[in-house]
């Protein structure tokens, strides 16, 4: 078997595994995604020396939380995850959550399997517009940087000024060459319709604060308020 055939076979096997994972065994319901996202935020913020500084949230335009992102690979890598996105409204309230999914592949030195919980802090509207209007590829026209942690901001000022998106991850498992570069974020319309019991336009969810929503959405925002105000 020549090198090209081996590469194609590896890609097909990786694609099959990711699709199988996404569609069956590990797929979460919208309610589970909301509850897991809320729990992850609490767990990551309850350790002061590892918590996201409140100054980061103060300057944020939006926040995304994606629990249980699965990444597997052997030379060729693939990842998949489902989470929620909320934007900051004019009165410093957070919008109701919109469901999103993260996917993508990569090539390079990498081997292993890993599950990660990811929090993304968006500093600018243009990045979120990319997700809402179509899809956003991390690292393409947007500067993605690992965010500062702990109580102080001082030494991290340069990082925060240059970044479009600050990333925070908590990983389980082994993986060489972990990076979010090349990952794609897009709205999951199916999950939104399932959770809100109707086809609400994404822009309505992200701008209206008087919608009839499940109790878990309000609990999620209450937790977010706790750590960001």
N, C-alpha and C positions, 0 to 999 in steps of 0.2 A: 504493500500500500504506500503510495507516494505521499509527500508532505501535504500537498493540496487536499488530497482525499481525507487525510487524518484531520486536517483543520476543519473541513466541512462536516465530518462526522462529529467532531467535538462540539461544533456549533449547534448541530441538530440535537444532540443529546442534552446539551445545556438548555436549549430552548424548550425541549420537551419537559425537562425537570421543572423549569420555572413556571411553565404553563400549568403543569400538574399541581404544583404547590399552590399557585395562585387561585386555581379554580376549585380545588377540592379540600385537601387536608387542613390547611391553615387559614382558610378564608374566614374573616370575622364578620359578624353582623354589624350594622351601623351602631346599634346600642353598645356592643362590645368595644367598638373602636372609640366611642365617646368615653366610656368608663375607663378603658385602658389609658387613653390620652390624659385624662384627669389624674389618674393614679401616678403616671410617669412624671407629670409636672410636680406633684406633691413630693414624690420621692427624690427628685433631682434638686428641688429647692429646699428641702429640709436639712441638707448638709451645708452649713454656711460657707465652708471653705471651697465647696465645689458648686455652689449655687450660681445662677445667672444674676449678675448685678442688676439692681433695680434701675440704674442709669441706662442700661441696655434697653429695658422695656420702655423707659420714658421716651427714648428716641425712636422707638419702633413704629413702623407703619402697620405691620401685620406679624402674626405668629402662626407657625404651623407645627403641629405635633404629630409624628408618625411612629406609632409603636410597632415593635416586632418586624422590622424590615429585615428580610432574609436575603443574604448574599452568598452565592456559591461560585466556585470557579476552579479551573485548572488551566492556567494560561489565559483562557477566555473566561470572563466573569459575567454574572448576571445578578440582578437584584429586583425585588418587588416588595412593596409595602402600601398600606392604606392608612390614611390619617385625616386630620381636620385642619382647616385654615380659618382664622378669624382676623378681621382688620379693626383698627382703632377708629372709632367714630369721633365726631367733632367734640363731643362732651367728655372725651376720655373713657367712654364706655367701649366695650368690645362687642363686635357684631356677633350674631348667631353663627355657628360653625358651618362651613361648607366642606363637604367630603372631597378629598383629593387622593390620588394614587401616585406613587413613585415607582419608576421602572427604568431599565436601561442595562446596557452591557458595557464591557471594557476589555481591552487587550493589554497584556503586559505581564510582568512577573507577579503572579498571584496564585495561591493555592489554599484550599480549605473551605470552611463553611462558617457563617457567622450570623447571629441575630443581633440587631441593634435597635435601640430606641433613639429617635432623632427629634430634636427641637430646632427649628429654623426661625431666626428673627430677621424679618425683612425691614430694611431701612427706607425703601423707596416704593412709591406707587407703581412705577413702571414694571418692576419685577412681578408684582401681584397681577397687574394687567396682563402680563404674558401668560400666566396660568389661567386666568378667567377667560381671556379671549381665544386662547388656543392651547399652547403648552410652553413650558419654560425649561430650557436645558441648562443645568447648573454648570457654571464655568464658561458658558458661551455668551459673551456680551454682558455678563454679570459677574462681579468679583465675589467669590465665595471664600470665606475665611473662618477658621476655628475661632469662636468667640472667647472673650476673657471670662474668667470665673472668679468668685470670691467677692468680698465687699468693696474693694477699691477699684477705681477706674483709671487713675493716673497713668501708669506705664502702658496701658492698653489704648490710649487715645489715638495713636497713629493707626492702629489696626481698625478701630471703629470708624475712623474717617474715610479710610480707603475701601472698606467693605460695602458691598450692596446687600449681602446676606451673611449673617453670623450663624455658625453651626455649632450645635452641642450634641454629642453622642454618648451613649452608654452601651457598650458592646459586651456580648457573651459569645464565647467561642474563639477560634483561632483563624486569622486571615492575614496574609502578607500583602501589603500594598493597598490598604483600605483607603478609599477616597470617594467623595461624592461628585467629583468632576465627571460630567457626562450623564449624570442621572437626569431623568425627565420628570417634571411635575405637571399634572393636568387634573382638571376637575373630573370627579366621578359622578356623572349625572344620575346613574342608576341608583347609587347609594343615597344621593340626596332625595330622590323621589321616594325611595323606600322608607327613609327616616322621617321625612316631613309629610308623608302620605299624600303628596300631590307634586305636580311638576312646577316647582317654584323657580323662576329665573334666578341665576346665581347672584346677579347684581341686586335683586330684591332682598335676598337673604343677608347680603353683606352691607345693606344700607338701612333696612327697616328694623326698628326695635320694638314694634308693637305686633309682631306676628304671633300666631298661635303655634307654639312649639312644644315638643316633649319636655317633660320635667328634667331629664338628664342634660338637655342643652343649657338650661338655666343653672343647674348645679355646676356644670363645666365652667361657665362664665363667672360664677361666684368664686370658684377656686382660682381662676386666672386673676380676678380682681384682688384676691387676697395677697398674691405675690407681686403684683405690678403696681399697686397704689400705696 
